[in-house]
Amino acid sequence: MSIGPRSYKRVRTWHAEGVPVIIPVGLEKLIPGNINDIVKKTGRRNKLYAFGMSVGLVPIIGEILTEIEALKILFRAQAMPIGAGGLGKAQGSITFNVSGKKDDLSALRDYVLALKERNLHSNVENECKAVNRRCGTHLHCIYKDGLNLPND
């Protein structure tokens, strides 16, 4: 989940006021390990090189809602991830083994088939290309000075 400074301040305020904060996040964003240790090691300024914008992590507090919980809420189905990743339009995909009552699974099947008919992929490129107008603002970007790869 990408969250900017203004959004982060809002989420902190909501949490402080007792407002439930639900964080919808796909399992493809899973970061195994102790998030506090990882945050300390990933500051934006602590990098020698970055392919595009240098990024860091900011933990947010709230209730995580993954596909597993969503399938349970929407279709009363039990889902277990059994595979991840793919090529082309399957990048970031998760494969689930799903169980439940026949009517619920039929509704889920119809929903998935309807989603597959839609073009949900963005035309926005995921990675910067050398050189673009934002290069001057990206910390440690190898493309910043027109470089393709570091020489050392």
DRENMAR-254871 format. One record per residue (C-alpha): residue number from 1; x, y, z; residue in one letter. Coordinates in Angstrom, 3 decimals, decimal comma. Last residue first. Example, Ala and Ser with C-alpha at 12.3 -4.5 7.8 and 13.67 -1.06 7.14 Angstrom:
BEGIN
{r 2; {13,670; -1,060; 7,140}; S};
{r 1; {12,300; -4,500; 7,800}; A};
// end
This chain:
BEGIN
{r 152; {31,777; 0,292; -10,050}; D};
{r 151; {30,261; 1,455; -13,332}; N};
{r 150; {26,705; 2,067; -12,044}; P};
{r 149; {24,064; 1,223; -14,619}; L};
{r 148; {22,086; 3,243; -17,182}; N};
{r 147; {23,302; 6,655; -16,163}; L};
{r 146; {21,556; 9,775; -17,453}; G};
{r 145; {22,404; 11,721; -14,325}; D};
{r 144; {19,232; 10,767; -12,478}; K};
{r 143; {18,926; 7,277; -14,036}; Y};
{r 142; {20,752; 5,612; -11,149}; I};
{r 141; {18,225; 7,163; -8,759}; C};
{r 140; {19,883; 7,945; -5,410}; H};
{r 139; {17,065; 10,211; -4,208}; L};
{r 138; {14,403; 10,948; -6,814}; H};
{r 137; {13,537; 14,631; -7,245}; T};
{r 136; {15,731; 15,419; -10,260}; G};
{r 135; {14,593; 12,229; -11,969}; C};
{r 134; {10,981; 13,440; -12,051}; R};
{r 133; {11,135; 14,878; -15,609}; R};
{r 132; {12,286; 11,556; -17,090}; N};
{r 131; {15,615; 9,954; -18,017}; V};
{r 130; {15,899; 6,930; -17,982}; A};
{r 129; {12,746; 4,937; -17,446}; K};
{r 128; {10,994; 4,867; -14,120}; C};
{r 127; {9,402; 1,619; -13,067}; E};
{r 126; {5,800; 0,539; -12,649}; N};
{r 125; {4,494; 2,011; -15,886}; E};
{r 124; {0,995; 3,439; -15,710}; V};
{r 123; {-1,384; 1,808; -18,192}; N};
{r 122; {-3,280; 0,265; -15,303}; S};
{r 121; {-4,535; -3,290; -15,389}; H};
{r 120; {-8,166; -3,929; -14,472}; L};
{r 119; {-9,336; -4,773; -17,979}; N};
{r 118; {-12,606; -6,514; -17,172}; R};
{r 117; {-13,573; -9,991; -18,385}; E};
{r 116; {-11,489; -11,667; -15,654}; K};
{r 115; {-13,492; -9,777; -13,031}; L};
{r 114; {-16,765; -11,278; -14,295}; A};
{r 113; {-15,244; -14,783; -14,187}; L};
{r 112; {-14,059; -14,163; -10,617}; V};
{r 111; {-17,553; -13,046; -9,549}; Y};
{r 110; {-19,221; -16,043; -11,192}; D};
{r 109; {-16,777; -18,415; -9,454}; R};
{r 108; {-17,412; -16,700; -6,100}; L};
{r 107; {-21,182; -17,094; -6,515}; A};
{r 106; {-20,685; -20,768; -7,395}; S};
{r 105; {-18,436; -21,166; -4,347}; L};
{r 104; {-21,152; -19,727; -2,105}; D};
{r 103; {-23,805; -22,013; -3,613}; D};
{r 102; {-21,536; -25,085; -3,268}; K};
{r 101; {-20,662; -24,445; 0,367}; K};
{r 100; {-17,049; -23,672; 1,161}; G};
{r 99; {-13,474; -24,339; 0,104}; S};
{r 98; {-10,860; -22,291; -1,712}; V};
{r 97; {-7,297; -23,268; -2,665}; N};
{r 96; {-5,786; -19,958; -3,615}; F};
{r 95; {-3,316; -18,772; -6,256}; T};
{r 94; {-1,872; -15,278; -5,716}; I};
{r 93; {-1,065; -12,883; -8,536}; S};
{r 92; {1,597; -10,196; -8,372}; G};
{r 91; {2,449; -10,600; -12,040}; Q};
{r 90; {-0,351; -12,513; -13,798}; A};
{r 89; {-0,744; -9,859; -16,520}; K};
{r 88; {2,693; -10,735; -17,858}; G};
{r 87; {4,329; -13,490; -15,839}; L};
{r 86; {3,367; -14,989; -12,502}; G};
{r 85; {3,695; -14,780; -8,784}; G};
{r 84; {2,269; -16,704; -5,862}; A};
{r 83; {1,100; -20,192; -4,967}; G};
{r 82; {-0,911; -22,143; -2,380}; I};
{r 81; {-2,790; -19,378; -0,534}; P};
{r 80; {-5,569; -20,873; 1,608}; M};
{r 79; {-9,116; -19,584; 1,330}; A};
{r 78; {-12,172; -20,503; 3,405}; Q};
{r 77; {-15,339; -19,204; 1,783}; A};
{r 76; {-18,284; -17,328; 3,324}; R};
{r 75; {-18,508; -15,462; -0,006}; F};
{r 74; {-18,066; -11,776; 0,834}; L};
{r 73; {-16,695; -11,936; 4,390}; I};
{r 72; {-14,621; -15,118; 4,013}; K};
{r 71; {-13,351; -14,099; 0,588}; L};
{r 70; {-12,389; -10,678; 1,966}; A};
{r 69; {-10,594; -12,225; 4,957}; E};
{r 68; {-8,367; -14,375; 2,723}; I};
{r 67; {-7,960; -11,591; 0,151}; E};
{r 66; {-6,313; -9,522; 2,848}; T};
{r 65; {-7,790; -7,170; 5,462}; L};
{r 64; {-5,231; -5,940; 7,985}; I};
{r 63; {-6,695; -4,132; 10,990}; E};
{r 62; {-4,846; -0,964; 11,860}; G};
{r 61; {-1,529; 0,592; 12,713}; I};
{r 60; {0,749; 1,951; 10,016}; I};
{r 59; {4,386; 1,053; 9,497}; P};
{r 58; {6,408; 3,501; 7,393}; V};
{r 57; {8,731; 1,944; 4,825}; L};
{r 56; {11,424; 3,481; 2,641}; G};
{r 55; {11,667; 4,318; -1,030}; V};
{r 54; {14,280; 5,556; -3,504}; S};
{r 53; {12,546; 6,628; -6,709}; M};
{r 52; {13,728; 4,956; -9,890}; G};
{r 51; {16,131; 2,015; -9,849}; F};
{r 50; {17,869; 3,015; -6,627}; A};
{r 49; {21,560; 3,236; -5,778}; Y};
{r 48; {23,655; 3,874; -2,650}; L};
{r 47; {20,744; 3,653; -0,260}; K};
{r 46; {20,413; 4,911; 3,308}; N};
{r 45; {18,505; 8,088; 2,384}; R};
{r 44; {15,199; 6,349; 1,758}; R};
{r 43; {15,413; 4,418; 5,029}; G};
{r 42; {15,270; 0,641; 4,692}; T};
{r 41; {17,219; -0,849; 7,598}; K};
{r 40; {15,206; 0,650; 10,472}; K};
{r 39; {11,936; -0,249; 8,714}; V};
{r 38; {13,012; -3,913; 8,457}; I};
{r 37; {13,695; -4,190; 12,185}; D};
{r 36; {10,260; -2,710; 13,005}; N};
{r 35; {8,568; -4,956; 10,413}; I};
{r 34; {9,921; -8,151; 12,008}; N};
{r 33; {10,070; -10,673; 9,190}; G};
{r 32; {8,118; -11,556; 6,072}; P};
{r 31; {6,868; -8,583; 4,045}; I};
{r 30; {3,564; -9,495; 2,425}; L};
{r 29; {2,642; -7,128; -0,420}; K};
{r 28; {1,596; -10,015; -2,704}; E};
{r 27; {-0,876; -10,927; 0,073}; L};
{r 26; {-3,034; -8,015; -1,008}; G};
{r 25; {-3,729; -5,140; 1,335}; V};
{r 24; {-6,908; -3,526; 2,616}; P};
{r 23; {-5,944; -1,680; 5,815}; I};
{r 22; {-8,976; -1,109; 8,013}; I};
{r 21; {-8,598; 1,673; 10,572}; V};
{r 20; {-11,199; 1,534; 13,333}; P};
{r 19; {-11,697; 5,034; 14,724}; V};
{r 18; {-10,433; 5,208; 18,299}; G};
{r 17; {-9,463; 8,884; 18,146}; E};
{r 16; {-5,726; 8,076; 18,170}; A};
{r 15; {-6,257; 5,623; 15,282}; H};
{r 14; {-8,078; 8,251; 13,254}; W};
{r 13; {-5,284; 10,756; 13,916}; T};
{r 12; {-2,573; 8,268; 12,896}; R};
{r 11; {-4,510; 7,463; 9,706}; V};
{r 10; {-4,864; 11,163; 8,910}; R};
{r 9; {-1,134; 11,804; 9,413}; K};
{r 8; {-0,301; 8,876; 7,119}; Y};
{r 7; {-2,652; 10,213; 4,456}; S};
{r 6; {-0,898; 13,575; 4,473}; R};
{r 5; {2,580; 12,005; 4,350}; P};
{r 4; {1,820; 9,650; 1,450}; G};
{r 3; {0,639; 6,045; 1,581}; I};
{r 2; {1,415; 3,357; -0,950}; S};
{r 1; {0,000; 0,000; 0,000}; M};
// end
